[in-house]
Amino acid sequence: MMKAMMSHEGDTIWQQAVRKVIRNVMVEYYRAVPSLRSPFYMLKLIETYRQLLHPHLFESPIHYYTVLAKITDYLLQFFTSCAEARQSPFLLFVQAAYRHGKGRGKTHVDIDFVYEDNGTYTIRKLLLEDDQSFVHHYMQIAPAACKQTFGFYPKKIEFCSLLTGKRMVETPNALQLILVT
C-alpha cells in the first residue's frame, strides 16, 4: 500500500486535491441560479471536477473511491435540500486576516461559506477530518478575523465533515472576541 504524501501545509496531497475539487464544485454550484441547484446538478459538477482527483494521490484505489463516494454523499446531504438550494452564501471561499496586535503579524483564516439571515451571520466550514484541536483553534480565531476583515461577528459556526457526515454547530463566545482583538 502506498503512503500518502504530505504537503508543506500539513495536509496530505490527496486532501489538497479534494479541497480544490470541492471548491470548484461549490463555486460553480452557487454561480447557478437557485432554481437550477439540485442533486442532479451537484452530481454533474462532481463528475466534471473529479477529473482533478488522480487515484495515484491516494493510499490505494479503495481509498480513492471511498473518499469520492463520501464527499459526493455528504455534499449532496449538506447542500441540495430545497431550503439549502434556495440560499446563497454572503461570502464564498475567502480568507480573513487576524492581526495579532501591533507588530506581531497576522494569521490568515480560510472561510468557506458565510450566510447572512436578518443581520446575523453563520460560517460553514467543511472538514476532511474530525480534528477537535482544529475546531477549537478555528473557534478562537475565525470570529475575530471576520470582525477585523469583514466587520461582522458570526453568531454561529457550523462544521461539516465530508468524510463522516458529522455536523457540529458551535456558538462563538463574545468574550473570545474581546480577548483576541
Phi, psi and omega in degrees: 000136182279138176279143177288136179279146179262148174263177180289344182264005178096336176286153170284162181300321180295324179295319177299316180296318178296317178300321179295317178297313180301315180300312179300315180299312186289323177297314179295319179301315182280348172288333180286150176294149183308327181293338179270345182286120183205168175302320179298316179296319178298315179299320179298318179293319178298316179298320179295311187273347180294346176297341176284346180265109179267129181305332180292346178284345185261167182294330181196167175300324178296318178299316179303308183290327177295312179298315180300316179296317182293314181294326176297310181302311186283331172297318177298315181296316186281336191235353187248008174295162181303315181295317180295318183295332181281334182268146178241143180290146175290319175230146183223115178050070178238167174248137174248145180252133176250118180270128185271042182085176185297124173070008183258007177087188180216158178245136176263134182241127177279123177250116183283306181219143169229126177250141179245133179218109179051046176082002175248148186241140177234129174265138172241123181245125178271135182241146173254359174206151179269088183248103183296329178292325176295314179302314180299312180297317180298320179296331180280322188264318187301315180300316180293321179296319177296318179298314182290321186273316188248349177086012176230156177245121183292142177284326178209159176235126181252123178257128181236116179274123180274002176248343179239343183081002181287134176240127182231128179250126180242148177250117179297143178276127180300331178296327177300320181298318180295319183288328185260351179263000000 
